[in-house]
């Protein structure tokens, strides 16, 4: 009577094996096992443990400087008397006024930044502070549009921020800001809109930072 031995894996009945050795789970006669061992074939082939999957590190939010523009604030600039500026300020609140009013006759530099990896509103405000930027709100946005409209990036929402505490909120308490969408079509989407800025800021936005020259 021929005797056999069963080398079945004892963990959950799984079968393991690898080329070049005696596969666990195979059935061999004692003579076959002896012959294979004398030829140097290992009785059990070790299988390396699987390397655990490591989740990729989340990239840190960042900003890319895409352009710098200049214009001079008109000497006759009087936002309290101009209907479009009065309308914009009204959208921000009954008693709203920009933290930094742009001074008539001063030249300003516009640094245009595209956000990456979803920075928050706080990240945007931190960037403005680190660059010594002005919190000009919708007044700065409109002046940028009037004086640099053709040079501003297209297919992006243009943002000019103010202090978070000064931003109006929707019915759910989410901060909002006036923005202009610069369309590829000259006559489409080019009017101020209120948009929410309660979550990650997408790269479809363009953050405008003002500094005096």
VENTAVEN-V624454 format. One record per backbone hydrogen bond with DSSP energy under -1.0 kcal/mol. NH is the residue of the N-H (numbers start at 1). CO is the residue of the C=O. E is the energy in kcal/mol with one decimal. If there is no record, write none. Layout:
[[NH | CO | E] [NH | CO | E]]
This chain:
[[5 | 28 | -1.8] [7 | 26 | -1.3] [14 | 11 | -2.0] [21 | 18 | -1.3] [22 | 42 | -1.7] [25 | 7 | -1.3] [26 | 23 | -1.8] [28 | 5 | -1.1] [30 | 3 | -1.2] [33 | 29 | -2.4] [34 | 30 | -2.5] [35 | 31 | -2.3] [36 | 32 | -2.4] [37 | 33 | -2.5] [38 | 34 | -2.2] [40 | 37 | -1.7] [41 | 36 | -2.3] [62 | 116 | -2.1] [64 | 114 | -2.7] [66 | 112 | -2.8] [67 | 112 | -1.1] [69 | 110 | -2.3] [71 | 108 | -1.7] [73 | 106 | -2.8] [77 | 74 | -1.8] [81 | 78 | -2.0] [82 | 78 | -1.1] [86 | 82 | -2.5] [87 | 83 | -2.6] [88 | 84 | -2.1] [89 | 85 | -2.5] [90 | 86 | -1.9] [91 | 87 | -1.7] [96 | 93 | -1.2] [100 | 135 | -2.2] [105 | 73 | -2.8] [106 | 103 | -1.9] [108 | 71 | -3.0] [109 | 211 | -3.5] [110 | 69 | -3.4] [111 | 209 | -2.7] [112 | 67 | -2.8] [113 | 207 | -2.7] [114 | 64 | -2.8] [116 | 62 | -2.8] [124 | 120 | -1.9] [125 | 121 | -2.3] [126 | 122 | -2.4] [127 | 123 | -2.0] [128 | 124 | -2.2] [129 | 125 | -2.2] [130 | 126 | -2.5] [131 | 127 | -1.6] [132 | 129 | -1.4] [133 | 128 | -3.2] [134 | 210 | -2.1] [136 | 134 | -1.3] [137 | 161 | -1.8] [140 | 136 | -1.1] [141 | 137 | -1.6] [142 | 138 | -2.6] [143 | 139 | -2.1] [144 | 140 | -2.3] [145 | 141 | -2.0] [146 | 142 | -2.7] [147 | 143 | -2.1] [148 | 144 | -2.6] [149 | 145 | -1.0] [151 | 148 | -1.3] [152 | 148 | -1.1] [155 | 182 | -4.0] [157 | 204 | -2.9] [158 | 180 | -3.3] [159 | 206 | -3.0] [166 | 163 | -1.4] [167 | 164 | -1.1] [170 | 174 | -2.1] [173 | 170 | -2.0] [176 | 168 | -2.7] [177 | 195 | -2.4] [179 | 193 | -3.2] [180 | 158 | -1.1] [182 | 156 | -2.4] [188 | 185 | -2.1] [191 | 189 | -1.4] [193 | 179 | -3.2] [195 | 177 | -2.7] [197 | 175 | -2.6] [201 | 119 | -3.7] [205 | 202 | -1.5] [206 | 157 | -3.0] [207 | 113 | -2.8] [208 | 159 | -3.0] [209 | 111 | -2.2] [211 | 109 | -1.6] [213 | 107 | -2.5]]
